[in-house]
Amino acid sequence: MLLRVNHSHVSSFLTAAKHVLLAVSISALSAAMPATRAAPAQPSTLTIGYLGHPGQPPINPLPLDELAPNEGLAGAQMGLVDDNTTGRFTGQKFVLAPVVLPRGGDLHNAVAGLAAKTPFVVTKLPAEELKLVAKSFPKLTFINAGSRSDALRNKECIANVLHTIPSRAMLTDALAQYLAWKKWSNWFLVVGPTKADKLYAAAIKRSAAKFGMNIVSEKPWTFQTANSHADTGHATLQTEIPAFTRGIDYDVLIVADEAGTFGENLIDRTQLPRPVAGTQGLVATGWTPVNDEWGALQLQNRFYKKFKRHMTARDYAAWIAVRAIGEAAVRAHTVDPAAVLKFMRSPDFLVSGFKSEGQSFRSWNGQMRQPILIAGPHVLVSSSPQAGFLHQTSVLDTLGIDKGESQCKP
């Protein structure tokens, strides 16, 4: 006798059985779970301080100059955004404690207030002010994003200060390498009247000696032009600058004018058809808005979108300072200040800076080693170290004060 099976009934029975088993499993799992859901883990938080003065307008502003009263601070704020982008994946949160101090304000109280919140302070301060606060607050770590002083990396170095802005020696070494590569070895040096101009000129002379260049002539700039914004301002310059540069044979004119009061006027007005380099013309810099290589364009675009202006070298130095702290915290898997600082200073630390090579801190003076950009007003010309300049440990250490010549004894 054959038994006829109704397949639709069997299918219904099996489906019902699956639902019963699923209900039993869920019921058993629910019984094993706590009555209330555990709260998600709170992120570990690290506060980063920022201290600087408002940006000053150029002494002799040009028509296309951008005003940047938030110079430095904007870079730190951009760095914080990038730190927290990574921190969301690692359970870490970064907070910025900014202080923009008017010139002449109470510097000591400003740092004391930050010391109650954070062990790290990114600064955009003159060298003398940075030395004062670093010595007064030895338990804080200051990251210098403002002063290019060579002395701060050498005889006057301080143990609790790191530097992300390149020193003058790094900038002039980078320029000298490029000029050596071009075989433009004879330099005519024109030096402005300020203390900063003379410090830059001293760095130029050091770099010339280091890389075998010749300073064939040096002249101070003492000429007082008429109002260059007047209708006939260019006429005076067109007459006087050829006379100022006449009678000297050279490959390139090097100008030392950190305040920007006269250097631009030398371009295309010299007696001989020669390039101008140094603080104006062809410049060596830690950052420039014309850099769009190595992924830099995305940083430039994000900064411009957020702040409606271009990123300056001091913005970049503050950005990379905040990024260095965040990168060290992420890679060390902690926000403990001592552990973060230890990793930042270690040989294993590297942070990407959109300049072709990872950047790290030198053990002997706390300077961040980094490529230096060689740029004109509208285009990136080159990047130093140049090919062929070798070093026993890192080619980046061909720029600035190397370990063997350092007088830093913090």
ZAKE-52172 format. One record per residue (C-alpha): residue number from 0; z, y, x. Coordinates in steps of 0.5 Angstrom, whole numbers. Each point is the difference from the previous one (the first is absolute). Layout:
! residues N
[pt NUM; [Z; Y; X]],
...
This chain:
! residues 410
[pt 0; [0; 0; 0]],
[pt 1; [-2; 7; 3]],
[pt 2; [5; 6; 0]],
[pt 3; [-4; 6; -2]],
[pt 4; [3; 6; 4]],
[pt 5; [-1; 7; -3]],
[pt 6; [-1; 4; 7]],
[pt 7; [2; 7; -4]],
[pt 8; [7; -3; -1]],
[pt 9; [1; -2; 7]],
[pt 10; [-2; 7; 3]],
[pt 11; [4; 3; -5]],
[pt 12; [6; -5; 2]],
[pt 13; [-1; 2; 7]],
[pt 14; [0; 7; -1]],
[pt 15; [6; 0; -3]],
[pt 16; [3; -4; 5]],
[pt 17; [-2; 5; 5]],
[pt 18; [3; 6; -3]],
[pt 19; [7; -4; -1]],
[pt 20; [0; -2; 7]],
[pt 21; [-1; 7; 2]],
[pt 22; [5; 3; -5]],
[pt 23; [5; -5; 3]],
[pt 24; [-2; 2; 8]],
[pt 25; [1; 8; -2]],
[pt 26; [7; -2; -4]],
[pt 27; [2; -3; 7]],
[pt 28; [-2; 5; 4]],
[pt 29; [3; 6; -4]],
[pt 30; [7; -4; 0]],
[pt 31; [-1; 0; 8]],
[pt 32; [-1; 7; 0]],
[pt 33; [5; 5; 0]],
[pt 34; [1; 4; -6]],
[pt 35; [-2; 7; 3]],
[pt 36; [-6; 1; 4]],
[pt 37; [2; 2; 7]],
[pt 38; [-2; 8; 2]],
[pt 39; [-5; 0; 5]],
[pt 40; [2; 2; 7]],
[pt 41; [0; 7; 2]],
[pt 42; [-4; 2; 6]],
[pt 43; [3; 2; 6]],
[pt 44; [0; 8; 2]],
[pt 45; [-1; 4; 6]],
[pt 46; [0; 7; 0]],
[pt 47; [-4; 4; 5]],
[pt 48; [2; 7; 1]],
[pt 49; [-5; 6; 2]],
[pt 50; [2; 7; 3]],
[pt 51; [-5; 5; 2]],
[pt 52; [-2; 7; -1]],
[pt 53; [-6; 3; -5]],
[pt 54; [-6; 0; 3]],
[pt 55; [-3; 7; 3]],
[pt 56; [-6; 3; -2]],
[pt 57; [-5; 1; 7]],
[pt 58; [1; 6; 4]],
[pt 59; [-7; 1; 0]],
[pt 60; [-3; -3; -7]],
[pt 61; [-7; -2; 0]],
[pt 62; [-4; 0; -7]],
[pt 63; [0; -8; -1]],
[pt 64; [8; -1; 3]],
[pt 65; [4; -3; -6]],
[pt 66; [7; 2; -1]],
[pt 67; [5; -6; 1]],
[pt 68; [7; 3; -2]],
[pt 69; [2; -8; -1]],
[pt 70; [-3; -2; 7]],
[pt 71; [4; -6; 2]],
[pt 72; [4; -1; -6]],
[pt 73; [-6; -2; -4]],
[pt 74; [-2; -5; 5]],
[pt 75; [7; -3; 0]],
[pt 76; [-1; 0; -8]],
[pt 77; [-6; -4; 1]],
[pt 78; [3; -5; 5]],
[pt 79; [6; -1; -5]],
[pt 80; [-6; -2; -6]],
[pt 81; [-3; -5; 5]],
[pt 82; [7; -3; 2]],
[pt 83; [2; -1; -7]],
[pt 84; [-7; -4; -1]],
[pt 85; [2; -5; 5]],
[pt 86; [7; 0; -2]],
[pt 87; [-2; -2; -8]],
[pt 88; [-2; -7; 3]],
[pt 89; [6; -1; 5]],
[pt 90; [6; 3; -5]],
[pt 91; [1; 6; 4]],
[pt 92; [0; 7; -2]],
[pt 93; [0; 7; 4]],
[pt 94; [2; 6; -2]],
[pt 95; [-1; 7; 4]],
[pt 96; [5; 5; 0]],
[pt 97; [-4; 7; 2]],
[pt 98; [3; 6; 3]],
[pt 99; [-5; 6; 1]],
[pt 100; [5; 5; 4]],
[pt 101; [-2; 8; 0]],
[pt 102; [-1; 2; 7]],
[pt 103; [7; 3; 2]],
[pt 104; [3; -5; -5]],
[pt 105; [7; -4; 2]],
[pt 106; [-3; -6; 4]],
[pt 107; [6; -3; 1]],
[pt 108; [2; -1; -7]],
[pt 109; [-7; -2; -2]],
[pt 110; [1; -6; 5]],
[pt 111; [7; -1; -2]],
[pt 112; [-2; -1; -8]],
[pt 113; [-6; -5; 2]],
[pt 114; [5; -4; 5]],
[pt 115; [4; -2; -7]],
[pt 116; [-6; -3; -3]],
[pt 117; [-4; -3; 6]],
[pt 118; [0; -2; 7]],
[pt 119; [-8; 2; 1]],
[pt 120; [-2; 7; 0]],
[pt 121; [-7; 2; 1]],
[pt 122; [-1; 7; 3]],
[pt 123; [-5; 6; 0]],
[pt 124; [4; 4; 5]],
[pt 125; [-1; 4; 6]],
[pt 126; [2; -3; 6]],
[pt 127; [7; 4; 1]],
[pt 128; [2; -2; -7]],
[pt 129; [-1; -7; 1]],
[pt 130; [4; 0; 6]],
[pt 131; [6; 3; -3]],
[pt 132; [0; -4; -6]],
[pt 133; [-1; -7; 4]],
[pt 134; [5; 1; 5]],
[pt 135; [5; 3; -6]],
[pt 136; [-1; -7; -4]],
[pt 137; [-1; -5; 5]],
[pt 138; [1; -6; -6]],
[pt 139; [-7; 3; -3]],
[pt 140; [-7; -2; 2]],
[pt 141; [-4; 5; 0]],
[pt 142; [-8; -1; 0]],
[pt 143; [-3; 6; 2]],
[pt 144; [-7; 2; -4]],
[pt 145; [0; 7; 2]],
[pt 146; [1; 2; 8]],
[pt 147; [-5; -2; 5]],
[pt 148; [5; 2; 6]],
[pt 149; [-2; -4; 6]],
[pt 150; [8; 1; 2]],
[pt 151; [2; -3; -6]],
[pt 152; [-3; -6; 2]],
[pt 153; [2; 0; 8]],
[pt 154; [6; 4; 3]],
[pt 155; [3; 2; -7]],
[pt 156; [-1; -6; -3]],
[pt 157; [5; -2; -5]],
[pt 158; [2; -7; -2]],
[pt 159; [0; 0; -7]],
[pt 160; [-7; 4; -1]],
[pt 161; [-6; -4; -1]],
[pt 162; [-7; 4; 0]],
[pt 163; [-6; -1; -5]],
[pt 164; [-4; 6; 2]],
[pt 165; [-3; 0; 6]],
[pt 166; [2; 4; 6]],
[pt 167; [-4; 5; 4]],
[pt 168; [-1; -5; 6]],
[pt 169; [-3; -5; -5]],
[pt 170; [-5; 5; -3]],
[pt 171; [-2; 3; 7]],
[pt 172; [-1; -7; 3]],
[pt 173; [-4; -2; -6]],
[pt 174; [-4; 6; 1]],
[pt 175; [-1; -1; 7]],
[pt 176; [-2; -7; -1]],
[pt 177; [-6; 2; -4]],
[pt 178; [-2; 5; 4]],
[pt 179; [0; -5; 6]],
[pt 180; [-4; -5; -4]],
[pt 181; [-5; 6; -1]],
[pt 182; [1; 2; 8]],
[pt 183; [1; 7; -2]],
[pt 184; [5; 1; 6]],
[pt 185; [0; 7; 1]],
[pt 186; [5; 4; -5]],
[pt 187; [1; 7; -1]],
[pt 188; [7; 1; -3]],
[pt 189; [1; 6; -4]],
[pt 190; [8; 1; -2]],
[pt 191; [3; 4; -6]],
[pt 192; [6; 4; 1]],
[pt 193; [5; -4; -4]],
[pt 194; [5; -5; 3]],
[pt 195; [-3; -5; -4]],
[pt 196; [-7; 2; 3]],
[pt 197; [3; -1; 7]],
[pt 198; [3; -7; -1]],
[pt 199; [-7; -2; -3]],
[pt 200; [-3; 2; 7]],
[pt 201; [5; -3; 4]],
[pt 202; [-2; -7; -4]],
[pt 203; [-7; 2; 1]],
[pt 204; [1; 0; 8]],
[pt 205; [4; -6; 0]],
[pt 206; [-5; -4; -3]],
[pt 207; [-6; 3; 4]],
[pt 208; [4; -2; 6]],
[pt 209; [2; -7; -3]],
[pt 210; [-8; -1; -1]],
[pt 211; [-3; 3; 5]],
[pt 212; [-3; 6; -3]],
[pt 213; [-1; 7; 3]],
[pt 214; [3; 7; -3]],
[pt 215; [-5; 4; 4]],
[pt 216; [3; 7; -3]],
[pt 217; [6; 2; -5]],
[pt 218; [1; 6; -3]],
[pt 219; [5; 3; -5]],
[pt 220; [-3; 3; -7]],
[pt 221; [2; 7; 0]],
[pt 222; [-5; 3; -4]],
[pt 223; [1; 4; -6]],
[pt 224; [-5; -1; -5]],
[pt 225; [-2; 5; -6]],
[pt 226; [1; -2; -7]],
[pt 227; [-4; -7; 0]],
[pt 228; [-1; 1; -8]],
[pt 229; [-3; 7; 1]],
[pt 230; [-7; 0; -1]],
[pt 231; [-1; 1; 7]],
[pt 232; [5; -4; 3]],
[pt 233; [-5; -5; 3]],
[pt 234; [-3; 5; 4]],
[pt 235; [5; 1; 4]],
[pt 236; [2; -7; 1]],
[pt 237; [-8; -1; 2]],
[pt 238; [1; 5; 5]],
[pt 239; [7; -1; 3]],
[pt 240; [0; -8; 0]],
[pt 241; [-6; -1; 5]],
[pt 242; [3; 5; 5]],
[pt 243; [6; -4; 0]],
[pt 244; [-3; -6; 1]],
[pt 245; [-6; 2; 5]],
[pt 246; [0; -2; 7]],
[pt 247; [3; -7; -1]],
[pt 248; [-4; -6; 1]],
[pt 249; [4; -6; -4]],
[pt 250; [-2; -6; -5]],
[pt 251; [5; 2; -6]],
[pt 252; [5; 6; -1]],
[pt 253; [7; -3; -2]],
[pt 254; [4; 5; -5]],
[pt 255; [7; 0; 0]],
[pt 256; [1; 4; -7]],
[pt 257; [5; -4; -4]],
[pt 258; [1; 5; -5]],
[pt 259; [-7; 1; -1]],
[pt 260; [0; 8; 1]],
[pt 261; [-7; 0; 4]],
[pt 262; [-2; -7; 2]],
[pt 263; [-6; -1; -5]],
[pt 264; [-3; 7; 2]],
[pt 265; [-2; -3; 7]],
[pt 266; [-4; -5; -4]],
[pt 267; [-8; 1; 1]],
[pt 268; [2; 7; 3]],
[pt 269; [1; -2; 8]],
[pt 270; [-5; 2; 5]],
[pt 271; [-2; -7; 2]],
[pt 272; [-2; -5; -6]],
[pt 273; [6; -4; 1]],
[pt 274; [4; -4; -5]],
[pt 275; [7; 3; -2]],
[pt 276; [6; -5; 0]],
[pt 277; [8; -1; 0]],
[pt 278; [3; 4; -6]],
[pt 279; [-6; 2; -3]],
[pt 280; [-7; -3; 0]],
[pt 281; [0; -7; 2]],
[pt 282; [7; -2; -1]],
[pt 283; [5; -6; 1]],
[pt 284; [4; -1; -6]],
[pt 285; [5; -5; -3]],
[pt 286; [-4; 0; -7]],
[pt 287; [-6; 4; -3]],
[pt 288; [-3; 1; -7]],
[pt 289; [-7; -2; 3]],
[pt 290; [3; -7; 2]],
[pt 291; [-3; -5; -5]],
[pt 292; [0; -6; 5]],
[pt 293; [4; -6; 0]],
[pt 294; [2; 0; -7]],
[pt 295; [2; 7; 0]],
[pt 296; [-4; 3; -5]],
[pt 297; [4; -3; -6]],
[pt 298; [7; 3; 3]],
[pt 299; [-4; 7; 1]],
[pt 300; [-2; -1; -8]],
[pt 301; [7; -2; -2]],
[pt 302; [3; 6; 3]],
[pt 303; [-5; 5; -2]],
[pt 304; [0; -3; -7]],
[pt 305; [8; 1; 0]],
[pt 306; [1; 7; 4]],
[pt 307; [-7; 3; -1]],
[pt 308; [-1; 1; 7]],
[pt 309; [-2; -3; 6]],
[pt 310; [5; -4; 5]],
[pt 311; [2; 3; 6]],
[pt 312; [3; -3; 7]],
[pt 313; [7; 2; -2]],
[pt 314; [-1; -3; -7]],
[pt 315; [-2; -6; 3]],
[pt 316; [5; -1; 5]],
[pt 317; [5; 1; -6]],
[pt 318; [-4; -5; -4]],
[pt 319; [0; -5; 6]],
[pt 320; [8; 1; 1]],
[pt 321; [1; -2; -7]],
[pt 322; [-4; -6; 1]],
[pt 323; [3; -2; 6]],
[pt 324; [7; -1; -3]],
[pt 325; [-3; -3; -6]],
[pt 326; [-4; -5; 4]],
[pt 327; [6; -2; 4]],
[pt 328; [4; -1; -6]],
[pt 329; [-5; -5; -3]],
[pt 330; [-2; -4; 6]],
[pt 331; [8; 0; 2]],
[pt 332; [1; -2; -7]],
[pt 333; [6; 4; -1]],
[pt 334; [2; 8; -1]],
[pt 335; [6; -1; 4]],
[pt 336; [-1; 7; 5]],
[pt 337; [2; -4; 6]],
[pt 338; [-5; -6; -1]],
[pt 339; [-6; 5; -2]],
[pt 340; [1; 4; 6]],
[pt 341; [1; -6; 5]],
[pt 342; [-7; -2; -3]],
[pt 343; [-3; 6; 1]],
[pt 344; [2; 1; 7]],
[pt 345; [-2; -7; 1]],
[pt 346; [-7; -3; 4]],
[pt 347; [-1; -4; -7]],
[pt 348; [-1; 7; -4]],
[pt 349; [-7; 2; -2]],
[pt 350; [-2; 5; -5]],
[pt 351; [-7; 1; -3]],
[pt 352; [-2; 8; 1]],
[pt 353; [-8; 0; -2]],
[pt 354; [-1; 1; 7]],
[pt 355; [-3; -7; 3]],
[pt 356; [6; -2; 3]],
[pt 357; [7; -2; -2]],
[pt 358; [5; 5; 2]],
[pt 359; [7; -1; 3]],
[pt 360; [6; 4; 4]],
[pt 361; [0; 0; 7]],
[pt 362; [7; -3; 3]],
[pt 363; [1; 5; 5]],
[pt 364; [-1; 7; -4]],
[pt 365; [0; -2; -7]],
[pt 366; [-8; 3; -1]],
[pt 367; [-4; -4; -5]],
[pt 368; [-6; -2; 4]],
[pt 369; [-7; 1; -4]],
[pt 370; [-7; 2; 1]],
[pt 371; [-2; 7; 0]],
[pt 372; [-6; 3; -4]],
[pt 373; [-5; 4; 4]],
[pt 374; [-3; 5; -6]],
[pt 375; [-4; 6; -1]],
[pt 376; [1; 4; -6]],
[pt 377; [-4; -5; -5]],
[pt 378; [-1; -6; 4]],
[pt 379; [4; -6; 4]],
[pt 380; [-3; 0; 7]],
[pt 381; [4; -5; 3]],
[pt 382; [7; -4; 1]],
[pt 383; [4; -1; 6]],
[pt 384; [1; -4; 4]],
[pt 385; [-7; 0; 2]],
[pt 386; [-3; -6; 3]],
[pt 387; [1; -2; 7]],
[pt 388; [7; 3; 0]],
[pt 389; [5; -6; 1]],
[pt 390; [7; -1; 0]],
[pt 391; [4; -6; 2]],
[pt 392; [4; 0; -6]],
[pt 393; [-4; 4; -6]],
[pt 394; [-6; 5; 1]],
[pt 395; [4; 4; -5]],
[pt 396; [5; 2; 6]],
[pt 397; [-6; 3; 4]],
[pt 398; [2; 6; -5]],
[pt 399; [6; 4; 1]],
[pt 400; [6; -1; 5]],
[pt 401; [0; -8; 2]],
[pt 402; [6; -4; 2]],
[pt 403; [-1; 1; 7]],
[pt 404; [0; 8; 0]],
[pt 405; [5; 1; -5]],
[pt 406; [7; 4; 1]],
[pt 407; [3; -2; -6]],
[pt 408; [7; -3; 1]],
[pt 409; [3; 1; -7]],
